[in-house]
Amino acid sequence: MRTVNIATLKAKLSEYVRLAKRGERIRILDRRRAVAELSGLQVSDDQRIAQDLLRAGQAEWHGGKPQVRPMKLRKGPANIAAAVLEDRG
């Protein structure tokens, strides 16, 4: 855990926010006495999965309900049994 005094924190706030966002905890000191801690927000598993889908381009979000991109269908004759076996691995 890093420690920083208030004056330094004010001067380099963006840097310390980036560190906290990456998961580091920062203890804030006022006259060598700890008064607060700065840390990043905890992200739920659902939010992490949604963010991963957005980054991978498999979903889109424009402020409402997320839209999942449809899967591309194969062309040619459909063989359901082969598709089921392939899906099962």
C-alpha positions as CSV (number, residue, x, y, z in Angstrom):
1,M,0.0,0.0,0.0
2,R,1.3,3.4,-1.0
3,T,1.1,6.5,1.2
4,V,0.9,10.0,0.0
5,N,0.4,13.4,1.8
6,I,-2.5,15.6,0.8
7,A,-0.4,18.2,-1.0
8,T,1.2,15.6,-3.3
9,L,-2.1,13.9,-3.9
10,K,-3.6,17.3,-5.0
11,A,-0.6,17.9,-7.4
12,K,-0.7,14.4,-8.9
13,L,-4.4,13.3,-8.5
14,S,-4.7,11.8,-12.0
15,E,-1.7,9.6,-11.4
16,Y,-3.0,8.3,-8.1
17,V,-6.5,7.7,-9.5
18,R,-4.9,5.6,-12.3
19,L,-3.1,3.5,-9.6
20,A,-6.3,3.0,-7.6
21,K,-8.1,2.0,-10.8
22,R,-5.5,-0.7,-11.4
23,G,-6.2,-2.1,-7.9
24,E,-3.6,-0.4,-5.7
25,R,-4.7,1.1,-2.4
26,I,-3.4,4.5,-1.4
27,R,-3.3,5.8,2.2
28,I,-3.7,9.5,2.4
29,L,-1.8,11.4,5.1
30,D,-2.5,14.7,6.8
31,R,0.6,15.8,8.7
32,R,1.9,12.3,8.8
33,R,-1.4,10.9,10.1
34,A,-3.6,8.6,8.1
35,V,-6.9,10.2,7.3
36,A,-8.3,8.3,4.3
37,E,-7.7,5.6,1.7
38,L,-8.2,5.7,-2.0
39,S,-9.0,2.5,-3.9
40,G,-10.7,1.4,-7.0
41,L,-14.3,0.2,-7.2
42,Q,-15.0,-3.5,-6.9
43,V,-16.6,-4.7,-10.2
44,S,-19.2,-7.6,-10.0
45,D,-18.7,-10.7,-12.1
46,D,-21.7,-9.7,-14.3
47,Q,-20.2,-6.3,-15.0
48,R,-16.8,-7.8,-15.7
49,I,-18.3,-10.3,-18.2
50,A,-20.3,-7.5,-19.9
51,Q,-17.2,-5.3,-20.2
52,D,-15.2,-8.3,-21.7
53,L,-18.0,-8.8,-24.3
54,L,-18.0,-5.2,-25.2
55,R,-14.2,-5.1,-25.6
56,A,-14.2,-8.3,-27.7
57,G,-16.8,-6.7,-30.0
58,Q,-19.3,-9.4,-29.3
59,A,-21.9,-7.0,-27.8
60,E,-22.8,-3.4,-28.2
61,W,-24.1,-0.9,-25.7
62,H,-25.5,2.6,-26.3
63,G,-26.9,3.4,-22.9
64,G,-29.9,1.0,-22.9
65,K,-30.2,-2.7,-22.8
66,P,-27.0,-4.3,-24.3
67,Q,-27.4,-5.8,-27.7
68,V,-25.6,-9.1,-28.4
69,R,-24.5,-9.5,-32.0
70,P,-26.1,-12.5,-33.7
71,M,-23.9,-15.5,-34.6
72,K,-23.1,-16.0,-38.3
73,L,-24.9,-19.0,-39.7
74,R,-23.1,-21.4,-41.9
75,K,-24.0,-21.7,-45.5
76,G,-24.8,-25.1,-47.1
77,P,-27.0,-28.0,-46.1
78,A,-27.9,-28.1,-42.4
79,N,-26.8,-31.2,-40.5
80,I,-28.2,-30.8,-37.0
81,A,-26.6,-34.0,-35.7
82,A,-23.2,-32.8,-36.7
83,A,-23.8,-29.3,-35.2
84,V,-24.8,-30.9,-31.9
85,L,-21.8,-33.2,-31.8
86,E,-19.5,-30.2,-32.7
87,D,-21.1,-28.1,-29.9
88,R,-20.6,-30.8,-27.3
89,G,-16.9,-31.0,-28.2
